[in-house]
Amino acid sequence: MPKEIKQYQCEFCGRLYHTVADAEECENSHNTVVSIKEALYSRNSRFNDTPEALIVVMSNGAEVQYDRHEFRL
């Protein structure tokens, strides 16, 4: 008969843990985006409909720039 194994997963990184406390500790260790400070647009009108980059404020107060990269689905 197969054995049931119960695990808990961090909502941010997907890591698996044996206890809720460990999974919650992992979740609390991740910095999250609190707000968008600035959206940077290209001067090229072909690409001006979406931002080239975003500067965001993280939960620890750090400001981080995320750049747009082309990708295919």
N, C-alpha and C positions, 0 to 999 in steps of 0.2 A: 504494500500500500504506500503510495507517495506521501511524503511528509510536507505539510504546509509550512512555508517560511514567510514571516511577516517582515517587511522592510519599509523604510521611510526615505523619501527622496527630497532633496533640496530643490525648491521651485526655481532657483536661479541657474545652477550649474548641472543639475541632474544627478549628482552623486548620491549613492545609496548608503543608508545607515541602518543600524540595528535598533536604535532607540529614537524616539521623538525628540528628546533633548539634544542629541547629537545633530540631527537634521535641522532643528531650529537654530542651534549655535552656528551651523554653516550658513543658513539663510541670513542670520544677523551679521555675519562677517562680510557680506557683499555690499559694496557701495552701489547705490542706485541713483538714477537721474532724478533730481528734484525739480529742475526747471531748465528751459532753453533760454540762454542769455542772449544769443545772437545767431542769426541765419546769414551766411555769407553766400552771395550770388555771383555768378560769372558775369563778366562784362560782355561776353559773347551772347547776343540775343537768342541764338539757337538753343542755348542751355539755360536760359533765364527763368524757366517756369518752375524749376525745383532748385533748392539750395545746393551749392557746391560743397558746403561744410556747415556743421552746426557746432556752436560752442555751448556746452551744457554745464550746469552746476550740479555736482554730485552731493550725495548725502553727507560726505565728510568735509564739504566746503570747497573741494578742488574744482577748478574749471578745466574741462577737457574738450579738445576739438575732435570731432568725428568727421572724416572726409568721405565724400561719395565716391564709390568705385563701381565701375561697370561690372555686372555679373549677369549670367544667363540662368534662367530657371529650367 
